[in-house]
Amino acid sequence: QVQLVESGGGLVQAGGSLRLSCAASGRTSSGFGMGWFRQAPGKERDVVAAITWGGIGTYYADSVKGRFTISRDNAKDTLYLQMNSLKPEDTAVYYCAATATILGPAYTDAGKYAYWGQGTQVTVSS
């Protein structure tokens, strides 16, 4: 089992920035992809960004391209999401996720992710 714990959420004004972190522990192993998803009230959980094990392959939802950056530090078993120029529509619970597939692509399908964090709330005020 892999445990994921997100941190860094909070309340920020529109135009501001936040950096989310996701620490992995347990049976971590080399090769798994990771991603960030978000879910706003009354909406489905959608992918925000995803990254391959080596960090070379990344994916961003159109709504966050140019504003968010996903990265990872495998030595620290930590995933990051730098969020700049935040908008009220970015308000959601943000979830970190990890795949069980080794050396796969940057998956955008939530069904490809075997492990999930508990989520961290991000609220952007106008």
C-alpha positions as CSV (number, residue, x, y, z in Angstrom):
1,Q,0.0,0.0,0.0
2,V,1.0,3.6,-0.7
3,Q,-0.2,6.4,1.5
4,L,-0.5,9.9,0.1
5,V,-0.8,13.1,2.2
6,E,-1.5,16.5,0.6
7,S,-0.7,19.8,2.1
8,G,-0.5,23.5,1.1
9,G,-4.1,24.3,0.5
10,G,-5.8,27.3,1.8
11,L,-7.6,30.6,1.1
12,V,-6.1,33.0,-1.4
13,Q,-7.2,36.0,-3.4
14,A,-7.7,35.8,-7.1
15,G,-4.3,36.4,-8.8
16,G,-2.4,34.8,-5.9
17,S,-0.4,31.6,-5.7
18,L,-0.3,28.4,-3.8
19,R,2.0,25.4,-3.8
20,L,0.5,22.0,-3.1
21,S,2.7,19.1,-1.9
22,C,1.9,15.4,-1.7
23,A,4.1,13.2,0.4
24,A,4.1,9.5,-0.5
25,S,5.0,6.8,2.1
26,G,4.6,3.0,2.5
27,R,5.4,0.6,-0.3
28,T,6.6,3.3,-2.7
29,S,8.6,2.0,-5.6
30,S,10.2,3.3,-8.7
31,G,8.3,3.9,-11.8
32,F,4.8,5.0,-10.8
33,G,3.1,8.0,-12.4
34,M,1.3,10.7,-10.3
35,G,-1.3,13.3,-10.8
36,W,-3.4,16.0,-9.3
37,F,-7.2,16.0,-9.6
38,R,-9.8,18.4,-8.3
39,Q,-13.4,18.3,-7.4
40,A,-15.7,21.3,-6.9
41,P,-19.0,21.0,-5.2
42,G,-21.6,19.3,-7.4
43,K,-19.0,18.5,-10.0
44,E,-17.1,15.4,-11.1
45,R,-13.5,14.9,-10.1
46,D,-11.3,16.1,-13.0
47,V,-7.6,15.8,-13.8
48,V,-5.6,18.9,-13.3
49,A,-2.1,17.7,-14.2
50,A,-0.2,14.5,-14.4
51,I,3.4,13.5,-14.6
52,T,5.5,10.4,-15.5
53,W,8.0,8.8,-13.2
54,G,11.0,10.6,-14.7
55,G,9.1,13.9,-15.0
56,I,9.7,14.2,-18.7
57,G,6.1,13.5,-19.6
58,T,3.4,15.9,-18.3
59,Y,-0.2,16.7,-19.0
60,Y,-2.2,19.8,-18.1
61,A,-5.9,20.5,-18.4
62,D,-6.6,23.3,-20.7
63,S,-8.0,25.4,-17.9
64,V,-4.7,25.5,-16.0
65,K,-2.1,25.5,-18.9
66,G,0.4,28.3,-18.4
67,R,-0.7,28.9,-14.8
68,F,0.0,25.6,-13.0
69,T,3.2,23.5,-12.9
70,I,3.5,19.9,-11.8
71,S,6.8,18.5,-10.6
72,R,8.1,15.7,-8.5
73,D,11.2,15.0,-6.4
74,N,11.6,11.2,-6.4
75,A,14.4,11.3,-3.8
76,K,11.9,12.8,-1.4
77,D,8.8,10.8,-2.7
78,T,7.0,14.1,-3.1
79,L,4.8,15.5,-5.8
80,Y,4.2,19.3,-6.2
81,L,1.7,21.5,-7.9
82,Q,2.7,25.2,-8.2
83,M,-0.5,27.2,-8.9
84,N,-0.1,30.8,-10.0
85,S,-2.7,33.4,-11.2
86,L,-5.4,31.6,-9.3
87,K,-9.0,32.2,-10.3
88,P,-12.2,31.7,-8.3
89,E,-13.1,28.8,-10.6
90,D,-10.0,27.0,-9.3
91,T,-11.8,26.6,-6.0
92,A,-12.0,22.9,-5.3
93,V,-10.7,20.0,-3.2
94,Y,-7.4,18.9,-4.7
95,Y,-6.4,15.3,-4.6
96,C,-3.0,13.7,-5.2
97,A,-3.0,10.3,-6.9
98,A,-0.5,7.6,-7.8
99,T,-0.7,4.8,-10.3
100,A,0.3,1.2,-9.8
101,T,1.5,1.0,-13.4
102,I,5.3,1.1,-13.7
103,L,6.8,3.5,-16.3
104,G,3.4,4.4,-17.8
105,P,2.4,7.7,-19.5
106,A,1.0,10.7,-17.8
107,Y,-2.5,9.2,-17.2
108,T,-5.5,11.5,-17.3
109,D,-8.1,8.8,-16.4
110,A,-8.8,8.7,-12.7
111,G,-9.4,4.9,-13.1
112,K,-5.7,4.5,-13.8
113,Y,-4.8,5.7,-10.3
114,A,-4.7,3.1,-7.5
115,Y,-3.8,5.4,-4.6
116,W,-5.4,8.6,-3.5
117,G,-4.8,11.2,-0.8
118,Q,-7.5,12.6,1.4
119,G,-7.6,16.0,-0.4
120,T,-6.8,19.5,0.5
121,Q,-9.2,22.5,0.1
122,V,-8.2,25.4,-2.2
123,T,-10.4,28.4,-2.0
124,V,-9.9,31.4,-4.3
125,S,-11.8,34.6,-3.4
126,S,-12.7,37.2,-6.0
